[in-house]
Amino acid sequence: MPLMLLKPGEKGIIKRISGKDDIRLHLAELGFVVGSQILVVQAASGALIVQIRDSKIGLDRSLVSKIEVEGNV
């Protein structure tokens, strides 16, 4: 399921990251790798604030659309 379908307070496990190599590399450097748990902290207009590991990160709609998760874990 797309990450944008998770609501604030819901967790998921990253299953796939799509996009060009530079986008995938940028997300990986931020900690977004397959198998990582992600928590949606806040959502607004397609943009999300998420917690991954010990960091909270804001993602715009274009980056959110690249991440697929297994929801509600």
C-alpha positions in Angstrom: 0.0 0.0 0.0 1.2 3.6 -0.6 2.7 5.3 2.5 0.2 8.2 2.0 -2.7 5.9 3.0 -1.4 5.5 6.5 -3.0 7.9 9.0 -1.2 9.7 11.8 -0.4 7.3 14.6 -0.2 4.3 12.2 3.0 2.3 11.6 4.2 0.4 8.6 7.2 -1.5 7.3 8.8 -0.2 4.1 8.4 -2.8 1.3 9.5 -0.9 -1.8 11.0 2.4 -2.8 10.6 3.5 -6.4 12.0 6.3 -8.5 15.2 7.2 -10.0 18.5 6.2 -8.5 19.2 9.6 -7.0 15.8 9.7 -5.3 16.3 6.2 -3.8 19.8 7.1 -2.7 18.6 10.3 -1.0 15.8 8.4 0.8 18.3 5.7 1.9 20.6 8.3 3.3 17.7 9.6 5.4 17.1 6.0 6.7 14.3 4.9 4.4 15.3 1.4 3.5 13.3 -1.7 2.8 12.4 -3.5 6.1 12.5 -0.3 8.3 9.6 0.5 10.5 8.0 3.9 9.9 5.4 5.9 11.9 3.2 8.6 10.5 3.3 11.5 12.9 1.3 14.1 11.0 -0.3 14.5 7.6 -1.3 17.5 5.6 -2.2 17.9 1.9 -0.3 14.8 0.9 2.9 15.8 2.8 3.8 13.8 5.9 5.9 14.0 8.9 7.2 10.6 9.7 9.4 9.0 12.4 12.0 6.5 11.2 14.4 5.2 13.7 15.0 8.1 16.1 14.4 10.9 13.6 11.3 12.8 12.5 11.4 13.8 8.9 9.1 15.8 6.7 8.4 14.4 3.2 6.7 16.2 0.4 4.0 14.6 -1.8 6.5 13.6 -4.5 8.7 11.6 -2.0 5.8 10.1 -0.2 4.5 8.7 -3.5 7.8 6.7 -3.9 7.4 4.7 -0.7 5.2 1.6 -0.4 4.6 0.0 3.0 2.9 -3.0 4.7 0.6 -1.1 6.9 -0.6 -1.4 10.5 2.3 -3.4 12.1 
